[in-house]
Amino acid sequence: MDALQINAEIYRNLGVIAEDESSLVKAMKYVRKLAEKWKNDPTRMSKEEYFAKIDRARAQAERGEGIVFTNKEDMHAWLDSL
């Protein structure tokens, strides 16, 4: 399901409860709560920040600064050390 379909589904469902003010208020409060949570998410980044991070990682890999594992045991040991 893509964003356009999700939006359509949300509006269809809002149409179902459109006559019930208390249900609309509950929906509004929940959506507001989700929006605040999303806005304050410390892991959220802009598209520009995301692609800049990828570019930095590629440059590090090209300089040989990445971590290479030759087997999964080494990888698990490294992950367990974090």
C-alpha positions in Angstrom: 0.0 0.0 0.0 1.5 3.4 -1.0 1.0 6.7 0.7 -1.8 7.8 -1.7 -3.8 4.6 -0.9 -3.1 5.0 2.8 -4.4 8.6 2.7 -7.5 7.5 0.8 -8.2 4.8 3.4 -7.8 7.3 6.3 -10.2 9.7 4.7 -12.7 6.9 3.9 -12.7 5.9 7.5 -13.0 9.5 8.7 -16.1 9.7 6.5 -17.6 6.8 8.4 -17.2 8.5 11.8 -17.9 12.1 10.4 -21.2 12.3 12.2 -19.9 11.3 15.6 -18.1 14.2 17.2 -16.6 12.2 20.1 -15.1 9.7 17.6 -13.6 12.6 15.5 -12.1 14.2 18.6 -10.5 10.8 19.6 -9.1 10.5 16.0 -7.8 14.0 16.1 -6.1 13.5 19.4 -4.5 10.3 18.3 -3.2 11.8 15.0 -1.9 14.9 16.8 -0.1 12.5 19.2 1.5 10.6 16.3 2.5 13.8 14.6 4.3 15.1 17.8 6.0 11.8 18.3 7.2 11.9 14.6 8.4 15.5 14.8 10.4 14.8 18.0 11.9 11.6 16.7 15.7 12.0 17.2 16.5 9.4 14.5 14.5 11.4 11.8 16.6 13.1 9.2 16.0 15.1 6.0 16.6 13.5 2.6 19.7 15.7 2.2 21.1 14.5 5.6 20.3 10.9 4.7 22.2 11.0 1.3 25.1 13.0 2.9 25.4 10.2 5.4 25.5 7.6 2.6 28.2 9.7 0.8 30.3 9.8 3.9 30.0 6.1 4.4 31.0 5.4 0.8 34.0 7.7 1.2 35.1 5.9 4.3 34.8 2.6 2.6 36.9 3.8 -0.4 39.6 4.9 2.1 39.5 1.4 3.7 38.1 2.7 7.0 35.2 0.3 7.1 35.0 -2.9 9.2 35.3 -6.2 7.2 34.3 -9.6 8.5 35.4 -12.8 6.9 33.0 -15.0 8.8 29.9 -14.6 10.9 31.6 -15.5 14.2 33.8 -12.5 13.9 30.8 -10.3 13.1 28.9 -11.7 16.1 31.9 -11.2 18.4 32.1 -7.5 17.2 28.4 -7.0 17.7 28.5 -8.5 21.2 31.3 -6.2 22.1 29.2 -3.1 21.5 
